[in-house]
Amino acid sequence: MSRENVEVVRAIYDSIASRGIEGSLDLIDPDFELKGVGQGPITGTYRGPEGVRAFFAARTTCGTRMRPNTSFENFTTQAIK
């Protein structure tokens, strides 16, 4: 992952923390893909801003909560290598 991409992801994390999902959809590229892994109602590939909205709506519907990755700095350090 390039440093530029890390900065984009960081901006999205910060935006979600301050504005929530709905307030952050303008930062999501139409080609962005989010993958729900495992088995259950959120499994699948979600594309673009509408896909992100649908993913989080499905998470809410199935009663699960997401917590942001608290080790974002460690993730980005590893991803850039």
TABEL-V77972 format. One line per field, one symbol per residue. ss: DSSP state (2 for helix, 1 for strand, 0 for the rest). phi: phi as a letter, one per 30 degrees, with the letter a starting at -180 (. if undefined). psi: psi as a letter, one per 30 degrees, with the letter a starting at -180 (. if undefined). A space follows every 50 residues. Layout:
# TABEL-V77972
ss->???
phi->???
psi->???
This chain:
# TABEL-V77972
ss->00222222222222222220022222200000111100000001111222 2222222222200000000002222222220
phi->.dddddddddddeddddccidedcdddddecdbccdcjbkdcdkcccied ddededddddddiccccdddcedddddddde
psi->kleeeeeeeeeeeeeeeefleefffffkkffkkkkjlakafgkakkkaee eeeeeeeeeeegglkkkljfheeeeeeeef.
